[in-house]
Amino acid sequence: MKIDGGCHCGKIAYEAEIDPDKVIICHCTDCQALSGSAFRTVAFTAEDGFKLLSGTPKVYVKLADSGRQREQTFCGDCGSPLYSTDVGAGPKVYGIRLGTARQRDELAPKAQYWCGSARDWVDDVGTLPRIGAQ
């Protein structure tokens, strides 16, 4: 499936080819801290399936919970997290942050990872009152 998206301020745009059956939620503490939320929703694409259309993201390299070095990319102006990938040479897989994808409503997660780090209240979110004009 082809998706497109970009950062909140519009300076960075991308397109990618993803498999909608491989959309996941990650509960690791890195994803919590880097997203500013309880988890992150991610779709994966091969390096040749990802294309920046405009802008140049900032890159932050960190050691992931898995022990691998990971590039975390984000917009240097608005701070939107865009994708992550491995550091160094070799075939790369991009983990696209689905909050930045225009098609995010169509991409329901199919699995959850690092569930030992999940916040205890995450399963209760669906039972909370819905407030607002949605």
C-alpha positions in Angstrom: 0.0 0.0 0.0 1.3 3.4 -0.9 1.2 6.0 1.9 2.3 9.6 2.2 2.7 12.1 5.0 5.0 14.5 6.7 5.7 16.6 9.7 3.2 18.9 11.4 4.6 22.1 10.0 4.8 20.8 6.4 8.5 21.3 5.8 9.2 17.5 5.5 7.1 15.2 3.3 7.6 11.6 2.3 6.0 8.7 0.5 6.4 5.0 1.2 5.2 1.5 0.2 4.2 -0.5 3.2 2.5 -3.8 4.1 -0.7 -2.8 6.1 -0.6 -6.3 7.6 2.7 -5.5 9.4 1.6 -2.3 11.2 2.5 -2.6 14.9 2.2 -0.9 18.2 5.5 -0.7 20.2 5.3 -0.2 24.0 9.1 0.0 24.6 10.2 2.7 26.9 12.2 4.3 24.0 9.0 4.6 22.0 7.2 6.0 25.0 9.8 8.7 25.6 10.4 9.6 21.9 6.7 9.9 21.1 5.7 11.6 24.3 2.9 9.0 24.6 2.2 5.6 26.0 3.2 3.8 22.8 4.0 4.3 19.1 2.3 3.0 16.0 4.7 2.0 13.3 4.7 0.7 9.7 7.7 -0.8 8.1 9.2 -0.3 4.6 12.4 -1.3 2.9 14.9 1.4 2.1 13.9 1.4 -1.6 10.2 1.8 -0.6 10.8 5.1 1.2 11.3 8.5 -0.5 11.7 11.9 1.1 9.8 14.4 -1.1 10.8 17.6 0.7 12.9 18.7 3.6 15.7 17.2 5.5 15.0 15.6 8.9 17.3 16.0 11.9 18.8 12.7 13.1 19.3 11.5 16.7 21.2 8.2 17.2 20.5 6.2 20.3 21.0 2.7 21.6 17.7 0.9 21.5 16.3 -1.4 24.1 17.2 -4.2 21.6 20.9 -3.2 21.9 21.1 -1.9 18.3 22.0 1.7 17.4 19.0 3.4 15.8 18.6 6.7 13.9 15.6 8.6 15.1 14.5 11.2 12.6 12.3 14.2 13.3 11.6 17.7 11.9 14.0 20.2 13.3 11.3 22.9 13.2 8.1 21.3 14.6 9.7 18.2 16.3 7.4 15.6 14.6 9.0 12.2 14.8 9.1 10.7 11.2 10.9 7.4 11.1 13.7 5.3 12.5 16.3 3.0 10.9 19.5 1.2 11.7 22.8 3.0 11.7 25.5 2.1 9.2 25.6 0.4 5.8 23.5 -2.5 4.6 19.9 -2.9 3.7 17.8 -0.7 5.9 14.2 -1.0 7.1 12.4 2.2 8.0 10.0 2.3 10.8 7.6 5.0 9.8 5.7 6.9 12.6 2.1 6.5 11.6 0.9 9.6 13.3 2.6 11.4 10.4 0.9 9.4 7.6 -2.2 10.8 5.9 -3.6 7.3 5.7 -3.3 6.6 9.4 -7.1 5.9 9.8 -6.8 3.0 7.4 -3.8 1.4 9.2 -5.0 -0.6 12.2 -2.2 -2.3 14.1 -2.0 -6.1 13.8 0.4 -6.8 16.7 2.0 -5.3 19.8 5.6 -5.5 20.9 7.5 -4.9 24.1 4.3 -5.4 26.1 6.2 -5.8 29.3 6.8 -2.0 29.2 3.1 -1.2 28.4 1.4 1.2 30.8 -1.1 -0.6 33.0 -3.9 1.6 31.9 -3.5 1.2 28.1 -6.1 -1.6 27.9 -8.7 0.6 29.7 -8.5 3.5 27.1 -11.5 2.2 25.2 -13.7 2.4 28.3 -13.0 6.0 29.0 -15.6 8.7 28.3 -15.3 10.3 24.9 -15.4 14.1 25.1 -15.4 16.5 22.2 -17.0 17.2 18.9 -15.7 14.2 17.0 
